[in-house]
């Protein structure tokens, strides 16, 4: 019995050592330890049979088993250290820097083309003494329409395809909406400040419209307002002419034509001469042969709007204007579809 047990211990030890040298990760080492040295492992199972031996045989076989266990534990520790060192060496190889290699290119972020144009527009007006203010995108009917000389039932409301918020007040009305333009800030600014006032208001607007190459249901707008004593239409023309030159070049020509907006009187649309064909190409995709490109609407602030915020319309006058940054960007960069701005197509965005 003693010789048979000793032979079993020797065979198990050799088998275990043979397997150990082939292991190359900590998970496999743990499985090996459980299989041979665990509470239910191979060596432990053999040593459990010592109770069937007499005292002398038990002492002899027990000493042999302890030596085998010590050998296996020592070899396990040694193999564990070898694997750890090999892993560290591998990591060091991966982290080693070859200074002769060219640097890896780092992709840099950039501003969205609409953001770039908004900043160009605001910079142009800030240089002329305007301040930048912002307002809420969820607006009240009171500011979006009524304070701008567009009362309930006014046919001009049809010019703005409004998205109404599903909120009903005590009178059963829905007075909250997604602003259709940045013009509500005219009333908000004038309510909170006394003249002189010179502000521009960049922000996003929303309208319930079908999208196509020139229309989006959400878009940016930049509103401008100046109010003081003695402001005339000539001030409006001079300010917008200077803006056009700053944004489109010093050689630009400007044209004003009568237009209608409920909150200004008189109202105009402003166009610049075509910088692509100068009106000589009937197939020009920018001006379509007219030689002029409309870029914004403007006008003198309506006296009723001034009176509505508590200004003395006999003492103060002012002008207002509004333009679309996406339209400006389309003109500057030859973009033929406004939907590109919101498609998140990197092939488009990487061009700016």
Buried (B, 14 or more C-beta within 10 A) or exposed (E): EBEEBBEBBEEBBEEBBEEBEEBEEEEBBBEBBEBBBBEEBBBBBBBEBBEEBEEEBBEBBEEBBEEBBEEBEEBBEEBBEEBEEEEEEEEEEEEEEEEEEEEEEEEEEEEBBBBBBBBBBBEBBBEBEBEEBEBEEEBBBEBBBBBBBBEEEEEBBEBBEBBEEEEEEEEEEEBBBBBBBBBBBBBBBBEEEEBEBBBBBBBEBBBEBEEEEEEBBBBBBBBBBBBBEEBEBEBBBEBBBBBBBBBBEEEBBBBBEEBBBBBBBBBBBBBBBBBBBEBEBEEBEBBBEBBBBBBBBBBBBBBBBBEBBEBEBEEBBBBBBBBBBBBBBBBBEEBEBBBBBBEEEEEBBEEB
